[in-house]
Amino acid sequence: MVLPLAAAGPRASLAMIVVGILGAALTVAAGWWFLTHRGVVRVVAGVVAVAAPVTVAILYAGRGLLWIAVVTPLVAVVALVVGRAALAA
């Protein structure tokens, strides 16, 4: 959350943080529905699971913050890998 705050400023970043969190939540929920349902629900959930992060990326790109949409998940993955390595030792 600090990265968008530092890059966009407090006013713009609050909206971008909300958009990012909602996009992530929608993607996870749609992924769950895709895995647990069949038929039309599965198809709609698959479309939403793909469309949500693409929409977030487009919104970020519109504000010149596409690099945040790329870097933030990478930072999260690095944090998970480092945390897992620390707990394994």
GULO-288349 format. One line per field, with one value per residue (C-alpha): x, y, z; residue number from 0; residue in three letters. Coordinates in nm, 2 decimals. Layout:
! residues N
east = c(X ...);
north = c(Y ...);
up = c(Z ...);
n = c(NUM ...);
res = c(ALA ...);
END
This chain:
! residues 89
east = c(0.00 0.29 0.40 0.08 0.08 0.43 0.39 0.05 0.01 -0.24 -0.55 -0.51 -0.36 -0.66 -0.88 -0.62 -0.57 -0.95 -0.96 -0.67 -0.82 -1.16 -1.00 -0.80 -1.10 -1.32 -1.05 -1.02 -1.39 -1.45 -1.16 -1.33 -1.66 -1.49 -1.34 -1.65 -1.93 -2.03 -2.21 -2.30 -2.18 -1.84 -1.81 -1.92 -1.68 -1.39 -1.46 -1.48 -1.16 -0.98 -1.15 -1.10 -0.72 -0.72 -0.96 -0.75 -0.44 -0.62 -0.74 -0.38 -0.24 -0.49 -0.33 0.02 0.06 0.08 0.42 0.26 0.01 0.32 0.56 0.31 0.23 0.60 0.68 0.41 0.55 0.90 0.77 0.59 0.91 1.13 0.88 0.85 1.23 1.26 1.00 1.16 1.49);
north = c(0.00 0.23 0.21 0.37 0.63 0.73 0.72 0.89 1.11 1.07 1.19 0.97 0.68 0.62 0.56 0.34 0.13 0.08 -0.02 -0.26 -0.42 -0.46 -0.60 -0.85 -0.96 -0.99 -1.20 -1.43 -1.47 -1.53 -1.79 -1.97 -1.97 -2.09 -2.39 -2.48 -2.45 -2.58 -2.45 -2.08 -1.98 -2.12 -1.94 -1.61 -1.65 -1.73 -1.41 -1.21 -1.36 -1.25 -0.92 -0.79 -0.77 -0.64 -0.36 -0.27 -0.26 -0.03 0.20 0.22 0.28 0.56 0.74 0.65 0.40 0.07 0.00 -0.02 -0.29 -0.49 -0.42 -0.47 -0.84 -0.90 -0.75 -0.97 -1.28 -1.19 -1.14 -1.48 -1.65 -1.48 -1.55 -1.91 -1.95 -1.78 -2.02 -2.32 -2.26);
up = c(0.00 0.05 -0.31 -0.46 -0.18 -0.26 -0.64 -0.69 -0.38 -0.11 -0.30 -0.61 -0.43 -0.20 -0.50 -0.67 -0.35 -0.33 -0.70 -0.65 -0.34 -0.51 -0.82 -0.62 -0.42 -0.73 -0.90 -0.60 -0.56 -0.93 -0.93 -0.65 -0.83 -1.15 -0.96 -0.76 -1.02 -1.36 -1.66 -1.71 -1.37 -1.44 -1.77 -1.62 -1.33 -1.57 -1.77 -1.45 -1.31 -1.63 -1.67 -1.32 -1.32 -1.68 -1.58 -1.28 -1.51 -1.76 -1.48 -1.34 -1.69 -1.74 -1.44 -1.55 -1.28 -1.47 -1.33 -0.98 -1.11 -1.22 -0.93 -0.64 -0.71 -0.77 -0.43 -0.27 -0.43 -0.31 0.04 0.04 -0.08 0.18 0.46 0.36 0.36 0.70 0.85 0.69 0.86);
n = c(0 1 2 3 4 5 6 7 8 9 10 11 12 13 14 15 16 17 18 19 20 21 22 23 24 25 26 27 28 29 30 31 32 33 34 35 36 37 38 39 40 41 42 43 44 45 46 47 48 49 50 51 52 53 54 55 56 57 58 59 60 61 62 63 64 65 66 67 68 69 70 71 72 73 74 75 76 77 78 79 80 81 82 83 84 85 86 87 88);
res = c(MET VAL LEU PRO LEU ALA ALA ALA GLY PRO ARG ALA SER LEU ALA MET ILE VAL VAL GLY ILE LEU GLY ALA ALA LEU THR VAL ALA ALA GLY TRP TRP PHE LEU THR HIS ARG GLY VAL VAL ARG VAL VAL ALA GLY VAL VAL ALA VAL ALA ALA PRO VAL THR VAL ALA ILE LEU TYR ALA GLY ARG GLY LEU LEU TRP ILE ALA VAL VAL THR PRO LEU VAL ALA VAL VAL ALA LEU VAL VAL GLY ARG ALA ALA LEU ALA ALA);
END
